[in-house]
C-alpha cells in the first residue's frame, strides 16, 4: 500500500527573515525523511499589512516598526548570523525599500500553477535579502517570474490587473483568523501547527509522526 502524502502548509512572507531561514530548514527536514511523501504548499501571510501597495522607504519602515534604524541593527545581527549558519545571505544594509508583498504572493500563486511555487518564493527572497532588490518594482518582479519559467509579458499584464489580489488577501486573512501571528508556521495535515523556523531534525520527527498518524487513520 502506498503512503498517503502528508500535506504541509507553510504560512510565511517573503520579507520575513525567519521565513527565509525556515524555508531552508523545512527543505533540509524533507531530505531527512526521503521515504515520507510530502506535499508542500506555500500560503501567504502579510507580516506588515500596513505597508501601502507601492511600498515605503526602508528607513521609514524601520523607524515605524522598531523605533529607529539603529534599534533594528541589534536584532538584524542575530538574524544575519542565523541565516549564515544555513548558508544563506542576508544583507539588511542593501535593502532600500520595504514592499507590500501582495504582488509577491500573487507571483508565488501563479508559479504554483506550473509547479514552481518553491522556486518563485526562493527567487523573491534571494532578491530581497541577498541582493537588496526592490520588490515594489514591477520589472524586478517580472524578471523574477521569467527566471522561474513564467511568461514575462503575461505576468506584466497580470500584475497591472487586480487578478488574484482578493484570493491572496483572503488566504492571508484566513491564516490570521486561525490565530497565526508569527511566521513561519508549518501546518501539518490541517491539524497541527508548528510555529517558528524550527530545527530540521525536529521538523523531520514531526513529519514522520503526523504522516504515520494520517496513514493509520486512512487505513481504518
N, C-alpha and C positions, 0 to 999 in steps of 0.2 A: 504494500500500500504506500503510495507516495504521500509525503507530508504536505499538509495544507500550508501555504505561505503565511508567515506572520506579517501582518500589516503594521508598519511603524509610521506614524505621522510625526514629522519633525516640524514643530512650530517655531519659526525663527524669523529674524530680519537680517537683511544683507548689510546693514550698518552697525550691527551689534558684534563687537569683537569676540565676545564669548561664543556667539553663534558660529563665527568663522572657525574658532578653535573646536567647537562642538561638532561641526560638520566633519572635520578631520577625524575626531575621536570616534564618531559612530561608524565611519568608514573603516577605521582600524579595528573596531569591535567586530564588524562583519567578517573581516579576514580571519578572526579568531574562531568563528563558527561557520566554516565553509559548507558544512553539511546541513545547515538550517536554511530552508528557503525563506527569504525575506523580501517584502515589497515595501520600498521606502518612498514615502510621499512627502514633498516639501509644502508646508502650509504657511500662508502669510501671517505676519504679525507686524503691527506698527509700533516700533519702540518709541517713536516720537510723533504721535498723531497730530500734534500741534504745529509741526513744521509745515508751512504752506507748500502747495504743489510745486511752485517754482524754486523752492529751497531758500536757504538763508546762508549768510557767511558763517564759516566755522567759528569765528571769534564771537559772533552774536549768539550762536548756539551754545558754546561752552560757557559763556557768561550767564545765559538764561538757565542752563541746566545745573552747572556746578558752582556758580558764583563768580568765577573768573577763569581765564585761560590758565593761570598758574595753578589754580586748585585742581585742575584735571591732570597736571603733569605727574603728580604722585600716583594717582590711580592708573594713568597710562603706563607708567614704568612697569607695574606688576603685570599688566595685560601683554605688553610687548615681550616681556620675559617668558610668559606662559606660551605665547604664540611661537617664540623661537624654539622652545623645547619640542614643539610639534613639527619643527622645520618650516614654519610659516613666517612671513614677514609682515609686520605691522609698523607702518611709518606715520604716526599721528601728525608729525611735523609737515608732512606733504599734503594733508587734507586741507583744502582751502574753502570748500563749500559743503554744507550739510544738506543732503537731499531729503525730500519727502519720497518714500520708497514705493508709492503706489505703482509707478511705471515699471520699476524693477520687478515687483511681484507679478505684474501683467506679463512681462517677458518670460519669467520662470514658468508661468501657466502656459504660455504659447509654446515654449520649448518642450514642455511636458507632453504636448500633443505629438511630438516626433521622438519622444523618449529621451529628451536631452535636458530635462529639468536640473539634474545634479551639475551638469557641465555649465549650464547658464548661471546657476547660483554661484558656482566656483569662480566663473569669469568675472561676475559683478563684484564679488568680494575681493578678488585679487586687484581689480581696477581701483577699488576704493581704499582698501587697507595697505596694499603694497605700493601702488603707483600714484595714489592721491588723485585718481581720476574723478572728473566732475560728473556724477550720475544724474545731474539735472540737465545735462546737455544731450539733446535728442541724438545728435550724431555719434556721441560716445556710446549711447545705448544701442543705436542701430549697428555700429561696428561690432559691439559685443555680441549682438544677436547673430550677425553674419559669421563671426568667429565660431559660433556654435551650430552653424549649419542652417540657420533660418534665412529667408529671402529678405535682403536689406530693404528693397523697395516696398514690399508688403508690410514689413514691420514699421517702416517710416509712416505709412498711411494709417496703420492701426494705432500707433502712438498718438497721431494727430486727432484720432477719434476718442470717444469715451468707451470704446469696446472693453468689456470685462472689468471696468472700474468698479461697478456695483458688485460684481462677483468677488473680487479680491477684498473689497471693503467688508462685505458680508461675512466672508470666511475669517477675516481678522477680528471682526466684531463677535463672531461665534466663539472664537478662542478666548476672548476677554470675558464673555458671558459664562464660559465654563470655568472661570476662575484662574485662567493662565495669565500671570502678570510678569513672571520672569522667564526670559528665554536664553538659550534654547530649552524647549520642553519636548521630551520624546513621549509620545502616547502609543503604548503597546496594545494592539488588538482593540482599540477604542475603549479600553477598560482601565489600564494602569498608566499613570503619568509619572515620569521621572524628570525632575527639573534640574537645570544646570549642566555645564559642559563636563559630564562625569568621565571618570577614568574608563578607557576601553575595556579593561578586564571586568569592571562592574557591569557595563552595558552588555558585554558578551554573556555574562551569567544571567542577566535579566532576559535577554533574547532567548537563551536556551530554555529557561524556566517557563516563560509565557508560551513559547512555541509548544512545549510538551503539554501544557495545560490546554491550549487551543485544540491540539490534535487528539487529546484524550476525550475532550468534550464532543469533538466531531465523530469519534468512534463509538460513542454511547448509543 
